[in-house]
C-alpha cells in the first residue's frame, strides 16, 4: 500500500475512498471483490468496474480498479454519488 485518500461530497459526507498499491494487483483485487459478492460490470485493458454492497453499511458501492505506471488504484464510490457524476 503506497497511499490512500478519501472523497467527500458537497454535503461533506464520505462518498469514496482510493487505495494506491505498488505493482499489478488489479486481477487479485477484482478477484477478492468478487469473492466478497461484487459483480463485474465491465472490464477493459487495465480497468475493471464492479458493483456490490459495503460490508459495514450495506449501501451499494461501485469499485473501479485501474493499473498504470506500475501502480494499481482501487477506488470505491457510493453508487448514488457515482451514478450522478457519470451521467
N, C-alpha and C positions, 0 to 999 in steps of 0.2 A: 504494500500500500504506500503510494507516494503522496497522496493528498486527498482531501475531502472538501466538500462545500455544500452549503445549503442555499435553497432558492425560496424566496418569500414572495407571496402575492401582494397585491395592492393593499390588502387588509392586514398585512404583516403576519399572516398565517403561513406556516411552513407548507410549501406545496411541492417541494422536490429536494432531492439530495444527489450529489455526484461523488463518485469514488474513482480515483485515478490509480491505476495499477501498472506497475512496470512489467512489460512483456506481453505476449499474445495470449490472453486469458479469456477471450471472447467466447470460445466454444465451451470452456469449462464453466464460465459464469452463466451462460444461457442454459446449459445442461442442469446446473444446480437450481436455477429458477424454475425450469420445467418440473424438476423433482418436487419443488415446493408448490406446484399447482398452477404455475403460469402457462399460458398458451402463446406460441409463436404466431404473431400476426403477419410479419413479413421479414424477409432476410435477403440481403444482397451482399456482395463482396465487401467485407469489413464492417457490416452493420446488421444488427438484429433488433427487432421491436417486438416486445411481448406485453401481454396484459394479464393481470392477476389481482390478488387481494393482499392488502397489507396484513401481515401476520399479527400485528398489535391491535389495529382498529377495525379490520375487516373492510375498510374502504377500498374501492377499486384503484389500481395503480397501472401506469404504463411504464415499462422499463425499456430504455434504449441502451444498447451496447455497441460501441464502436472501437475500432483499432486504427491507430495512426502513429507513425514515427516511434514504434516500439513501445507504445503505451496503449492500455485498454481503459476506456472510460465507460463506467456503468452509471447511468442517470435514471432515477425514478421520479415520476411525476404523479401527483393526484390526477386521476383520469379526467375529472371535470375541468381542471385547470388546463391540462394538455389539450383536450378537445376544443376549448375556447381559443387557444393560441394557434392551433394548427389550421383552423378554418379561415 
